[in-house]
Structures are given as structure tokens and as C-alpha cells.
């Protein structure tokens, strides 16, 4: 469904999740954040405009040592605007935590 065909904000949001979900259901192993590029390309193929940014380098770590890279997204689909967070969770080795990563996608 292309952005101009979204009837309601809920239908737009559901379509975005259907588009992104298959891309966040496995691990990636690359140095160029190809998974993030695939998510952006998939959203654009649905007719959405996507603005992606990171703040302070994007790398995060909690008190337990868990690491991730956080991408902030503004997504415009038709007349609807959403904010989202795409997190790339470190799933590699102790020596190279981001050698592999998986992703989660959360929208407002």
C-alpha cells in the first residue's frame, strides 16, 4: 500500500510495521549497518519519506553492559507523521560486540 492510499493513521502505522517486521526478525553481520539501510529502503518503497539521525554517535550502553546503536526516525506517510526508534542490538562477541546485531523498531 502506498502512502497516498492510507485511509487512517492506524492503517498507515500497521502497514509500516508489516513492512519493517520481516527485516528486524534476524541477525545482520556487516560493518555498514546494511539492516538500517534496508529498513529505510523498504519504508521508501511504501511511499513514505524517512529522515534518520543519531544523537551523540547513537551508541548506547546500559548499566548491565548491554550495547546498542539507536537510530531516531521521522516517517511521513501520506498525511501522517510518526516518530520511531530503530535499535541495533549488539549480538557479536566480547571482542567485537557489533560484529553481529539484531534490530527492534518502535513507533509512537
Secondary structure, DSSP 8 states (H G I E B T S, - for coil): --GGG--SHHHHHHHHHHHHHGGGSS-B--SS-HHHHHHHHHHHHTT-EEEEE-STTSEEE-TT--EEEEEEEEEEETTEEEEEEEEEEE-S-SS-GGGSEEEEEEE-
